Amino acid sequence: MRSFNNQPTKIFGLALMLLGTTATFGDDTVDVRVYNDTAEEIVVTVYDMNATPPEPVLVRQIIYGFAWFPASLTPGIGGDGHVRWSAETTGTSFHSCGHRERRGLTNDATLRVFTDSRCVESAP
């Protein structure tokens, strides 16, 4: 009976296992639409919280009223996206802001961003 304990066989088996892992978890992303849920032009920043370390996927991106912008996220263990976002209006009158955290984003999900509160100025 032939033994499969030799070095080339082990390396080949490991390579096949890694190939299967790459095909399953490789370069998959969660693609979402960041949707401006207001009539006003807003500036949006979105952080991918599944990335290690968390990283921005949109930085001060202007999104016009009722328009959307695509973003790709790193899937978590369950395959869903997790983001934190902040937005502010671009006009000087009636300046408003918004921010939220959202988990469980699936592929082709719509991430609604909006400005529903007063902006708080931080101390210098």
FENRA-V689217 format. One record per helix or strand of 2 or more residues. SS is the DSSP state (H for helix, E for strand). FROM is the first residue (numbers start at 0). TO is the last residue. If there is no record, write none. Layout:
ss:SS from:FROM to:TO
ss:SS from:FROM to:TO
This chain:
ss:H from:6 to:24
ss:E from:29 to:35
ss:E from:41 to:47
ss:E from:54 to:62
ss:E from:67 to:72
ss:E from:80 to:88
ss:E from:95 to:104
ss:E from:108 to:112
ss:E from:116 to:117
